[in-house]
Amino acid sequence: MSPRSATAVAHPNVALVKYWGKRDAARNLPAVGSISVTLARLSTVTSVRFDPALRGDELSIGGLPDAQALERVSKVLDRVRASAGFELRASVESRSDFPIGAGLASSASAFAALALAATKAAGLERSRRDLSVLARQGSGSAARSLFGGFVEWHRGERADGIDSFAEQLLPEEAWPLAVLVAVTSGAPKSVGSSDGMEHTRLTSPYWPAWVEGAPAALTAMRDAIGARDLVRVGELAEHSCLAMHAVAMAARPGLVYWNAATVAVMHAVRELRQKGVPAYFSIDAGPQVKVLAAPSDAGRVRDVLRAVPGVERVIDSRPGPGAQLVDGEMESGS
């Protein structure tokens, strides 16, 4: 069999109702459902080549080999190989145009792109729902990055995880929201999300309350997005953000993903609201702050964020598209 390849691009997302914790770590099944918005102007491009000349899977990220991430990548590739009925090893190359491992959901965009590129290279046709189930097994939040706009990832109830998939709530063009990303550090975080989630589940006294409160938070956010209600979406997003970090901070030892600039940005956003500008923050497991605002207020919000000491840069974004093939052509026939 000759080499077969494909390339896909996907975008990270920011969770408005947070995913934090797993009910089954082996299958990457979430303890709670989540809702996110996919971000334009940030992207990961991933290429997959199944090649009979390879003796094992290979992975490079940003042009450098990454043995640590290879195990998670091979786990996804193994499922693709099983479906395609071959055992070819693959070469995977991935590049992101934003810092990775720093709380900007780089694994979400990377594994969403991997799922789409790998299935295409293997000659498989899969629905977006099936692709989200596949991507989830590499990175939970990747299930959401298969879709554009506003997306819900269902917790599911089944032990096999087949009902834990993502689906679009609102397409990206339906609500032109501004999302500004205040980057306060490009360094990788000291505790990865997966390890942080498990540590939180095992040691935080707030864990039961976090899980118990998720269904109501999801229902409220669904309604707010459907109504295109920025104030309500923002209030709910901030609450979910602070609740997630509170349960993580209460772990033993506590997990603190913020730095001084993170906190300063949070205060700056709240001061903007006091001045009549409806802006709201959300922070995933890292020090970067994402700020939701109306497009007409984006310039003012950007200027305020740039003036906060410790903010390295501000990225202007908006709801973006789902994962897409860049090059789905096979190098030659099988």
N, C-alpha and C positions, 0 to 999 in steps of 0.2 A: 504494500500500500504506500502511495506517495504521500509526502507531507500535505497537511491541510491546515489552513489558517483563517483567522478572522480577527478583526479589531473592533472594539466598541468603546464608546464614551459614555460616562455617567457622571452625575453631579451629586455632591453631598447634600444632606438635608439637616435641618434643625428641628428637633422635636419640640412641639408646642405643649403636648402632654407627654411627659417623659417616660422612656423605657429605662428601667434600672432594676436589674435582678432577673434571675432565671428560675423557672420551675423544673427545668431539665437541662443541665449544662451540656450533657453529651449531645443532645439534639438541638441545642441552642434555642430552646423554647422559652419565651418570656413569662415572667411571673405576672406581668400586667400588660394590657394593650397600650398603644401609643398613637399619637397623631403628630404629623410633621408637615413641614413645607420644604419642597425641594428647591435648591438654590441655583439660580443661573450665575454665570460668570466665574464659577469655580468648577473645575472638572478634572476627572481622571480618565486617561486613555490606556486601555489594556489590550494587548495583543496575545493571542494564543495560537501556538503552532503544534499540532500533533505530528510527531516525526518518528518513523520507525528506526532512525539512526540513534535515537536517544536511549540510554539505559536507565534513566531516571528523570523525574520531573526537575525542571530548572526554573528559577525565579529571579528576576532582577527588578528592583524598585528604584526608579530614578537613575538607572544605569549601573547600579551596584547589586551584587548578589545579596539575597536576604534569606539565610537558612532558617531564621526564627519563624518567619511568616510562611515558609514553604509547606509546613505541615498542614496549616489551615487551607492553603490553596489546593494541595493534593487531595484533601478531603472532599472538596467540591469537584475536582477533576475525576476522582474515583466514581462519583455518582453519575457523571456524564459518560464516562467510559462504560459503566455497567448498562446504561440505557442504550448506548450506541453499539454495544456488543463487540468491542475491541479493547485491547490492552495497551495501546500506544501511549508512550510517555509524551509529555508536553513541555515546551518552552514558553514561559509566560514573561512578558515585559510590561511593566506598568509605570506610568509617570503621572504625577499630579502637579497642577500649577499653583498649589498652595501648600503650606506646611503640613506634614503628615505626623500622625501620632500626637497631635497637639490640641485635641479637642475641637477639631473642625470636621469631624465625621469622614476622614479620609478612607477608613475601612469600608464605610457604607458605599461610597462611590466606586471604590476599587473592586469590591466583590459583586456589586451590581453589574459592572462592566465585564467582570470575569465570567459571570453566569451567562450573559448574553453572547459574548465572544466564544466561549467554550462550546456551548450548544450549537452555535452556527458552524464552527469549525468541524464539529463532529457530525454535521449533516442532520441535526435534529431540529424539529419545529416544536416550539413550546409556547404555551400561552403566557401572558404576563403573570398570571397568578402562579403558574407552575414555576416560572423563573424566580419569583419572589420567594417561594419555598426553598428553591435551590440556593439562592444567594444568602438566605437567612442562615444556612448552615456554616457559612464562612464568617459572617458578621450579621448579627441580628438586625441592625438598622439598615443593612443593605437591602432588606426586603422592601423598604420604603423607597429607596432610590431607583427602583425599576420604573417608578411612576413619576409623572410630573405634577406640579401644583401641590395641592393639599391631599395628604395620604393618611389612611389609617391602617395600622398593622394590628391584626386581631391576635389576642392571646391564645385563643383556641383552648379546647378541653381534651382532645384526644391525646393519648400517650404517644402515638406515632407522629404527631405534629402536622398531619396533613391539613388540619383546619387552622393552622397558624400561618396566615398569609396576609399580604397587603392588598389594598385596593384604593383607587383614587376616589376622593370625596368631591374635589372641585378642580377642574383643569387650570393650568397656570394662567391662561389668558382671561379667565373669568373674574379675577380679582387682582388688579394691578397694585399690589402692596409693595412698599419699599422695605428691604431688609438690609441693614448696614452692619457689617462685621468689624468690630474693633479688635484688632490683633494686638495682644499685649505680650506675647512671647511666641517665638517659632520653635522653641525647644520641645522635644518629646516629653510627655508627662511622666512622672516617676512611677506612678501606678496605673497600669492599663485598665481600660474599662471592664474587661471580663474579670480580672482579678479583683478590682474594686467592687464589682457587683456581688461576687461571692463572699468577700470579706464583710460587706454590709449585711447580706442575708444572714450570715452566721453570728454576727456580733452586735448589730444595732438593735437597741430596745424599741426603736420606732418602726422597725420593719413590718410588723403586723398591720399597723395603722396605714402605712404606705400602700400595701396591697389592698386593704379594705376600701380605701378611698378612690381607687382607680376607676371603677365603673361610672361613678357619678361625674368625675372629672371628664371622662370621655364623652358622656352624653351632653354635658354642658358645652364642651368645645365643638362638637359636631353641630349643635344648634347655632352657635355663634358664627362659625364659618359659613354655614348655610345662609345666615342673615347678612353676611359681609359686615359684621359689627366689629370694627377695629378695637374699640374700647373694651368690649367684653372679651374678645380673643386675647388682647394684651393682658388684661387682668388675670385671666385664667392661665396664660403662659407663664407669667411671673410667679403665680402661686405654685404651679407645678415645678418650676425651676427651683424655687426656694425650698419646697418640700423635699425634692430629690436630694439637694445638697445637705439639708438638715439631717435626713436619715443617714447619709454617708458620713457626715461630720460626727454623728453620735455613735458610729462604730468604734470598736476598741482594737487598736488605736484609731482615732478619727482620721477620715480622709478629707483633706483640704486641697481642692483643685484650683483655688483662686490665688491670685497674687494681689499686690497693693493696687495695681492699675485696674484690675477687675472690679474691686470694691469701689474705686473712685468713679468708674464708668457707671456703675449702678446708681450711685448718688447723683451723678450728673444727669442721668435719664430721669430720675424722680424730680430733680429740680426743673427740668424742662417741662414736666407735667404741671408743676406748680405755676409755671409761666404761661400755661394754656396750650402747650404743644403735646398732643397725644402720642407719646412714644413709650415703648415698653421693652424690657430686656428679657433675654433668655440665655442661659449658659448651660452647655453640656458638660461632660467630664473633662474639664480643661479650663484654662484661664481666659479664653476668648469670649467676648460678649457680642451677641447678636441682638440688634435693636429693630423692632417693628415700628413702622411709621407710615403715614400717608405720603404718597409720592410728592405732594405739594410741600411737605415739611422736610423732605430728605436733605435739602441743602443746609438748612439750619441745624438739623441733627448732626450731619456730617461735620460741620464746623465745630460744634461743641465737643464731639468725640475726639477730633484731632487735637483739641486743646488740652485734653486730659493728660497729665504727666504719666509717662509709661506706655502710652498707646503708640505702637510702632507704625501702624498704618490703618486706614479704614477702607474696606472693600465695599463698594456699592453693588448690591444685588437685588434680586426680585424673585418671585416664584418662577422656577425654571422647568425644563422638560425632563421627561424620563430618559432612561438609557436608550441609546441608539447605536445601530451598527455604523461604523465608519467605512469598513471594507469587509464585506462578507464573501468575497470571492475565494474559492479554493485555488491553491497554487497549481494544482493539476488534478486530473481525475483519479479516482481510487482504483 
